Amino acid sequence: NELKVDEKQASCGIISFALSKVQVKKNLETAVYFLTTFRQYMEYHVRMAKCLLHTKLRRRVAKFEIIFRKALRDGGYQSVV
């Protein structure tokens, strides 16, 4: 069977899990729990990675603003070269 995926979803990818009978036989509840909570786990870590990148970006922009304001205060734009 082929999966019909529109262009918007094409870049998100698919993750599949393969469980053996031994894994399920040992503890079915644990296996089901990890499979059902995997999506929340991934969403949380993607969200936190985005927050980290945005924080770093904001920090860099703030530093550039300070440098830019200092350059304007010191007599305008001057070429470094």
C-alpha positions as CSV (number, residue, x, y, z in Angstrom):
1,N,0.0,0.0,0.0
2,E,1.3,3.4,-0.9
3,L,0.7,6.3,1.4
4,K,-1.0,9.3,-0.2
5,V,0.7,12.4,1.2
6,D,0.0,16.0,0.1
7,E,2.9,18.4,-0.5
8,K,2.4,20.1,2.9
9,Q,3.0,16.9,4.8
10,A,5.8,15.6,2.5
11,S,8.6,17.2,4.5
12,C,7.5,15.9,7.9
13,G,8.6,12.3,7.5
14,I,7.4,9.0,9.0
15,I,8.7,7.1,11.9
16,S,7.9,3.4,12.2
17,F,8.6,1.1,15.1
18,A,9.2,-2.6,14.9
19,L,8.5,-4.7,18.1
20,S,9.4,-8.3,18.5
21,K,7.3,-10.8,20.3
22,V,10.0,-11.0,23.0
23,Q,9.7,-7.2,23.7
24,V,6.0,-7.3,23.9
25,K,5.9,-10.5,25.9
26,K,8.2,-9.1,28.6
27,N,6.1,-6.0,29.4
28,L,3.3,-5.0,27.1
29,E,2.2,-2.0,29.1
30,T,5.6,-0.4,29.0
31,A,5.9,-0.9,25.3
32,V,2.4,0.6,24.7
33,Y,3.2,3.5,27.0
34,F,6.4,4.5,25.2
35,L,4.8,4.2,21.8
36,T,1.8,6.4,22.8
37,T,3.9,9.1,24.5
38,F,6.6,9.3,21.8
39,R,4.7,12.0,19.9
40,Q,4.5,14.3,23.0
41,Y,8.2,13.6,23.7
42,M,9.2,14.6,20.2
43,E,6.9,17.7,20.1
44,Y,8.4,18.9,23.5
45,H,12.0,18.5,22.3
46,V,11.3,20.2,19.0
47,R,9.6,23.1,20.8
48,M,12.5,23.4,23.2
49,A,15.1,23.4,20.4
50,K,13.1,26.2,18.7
51,C,13.0,28.2,21.9
52,L,16.8,27.8,22.4
53,L,17.5,29.0,18.8
54,H,15.2,32.0,19.2
55,T,16.8,32.9,22.5
56,K,20.3,32.8,20.9
57,L,19.0,34.8,18.0
58,R,17.5,37.5,20.2
59,R,20.7,37.7,22.2
60,R,22.8,38.2,19.0
61,V,20.4,40.9,17.8
62,A,20.6,42.7,21.1
63,K,24.4,42.7,20.9
64,F,24.2,44.1,17.3
65,E,21.8,46.8,18.4
66,I,24.2,47.9,21.1
67,I,27.1,48.0,18.7
68,F,25.0,49.9,16.1
69,R,23.8,52.5,18.7
70,K,27.3,53.0,19.9
71,A,28.6,53.5,16.4
72,L,25.8,56.1,15.7
73,R,26.6,57.9,18.9
74,D,30.4,58.0,18.2
75,G,30.0,59.9,15.0
76,G,28.1,57.9,12.5
77,Y,28.9,54.9,10.3
78,Q,32.5,54.4,9.5
79,S,34.0,51.7,7.3
80,V,36.1,49.2,9.2
81,V,38.2,48.2,6.1
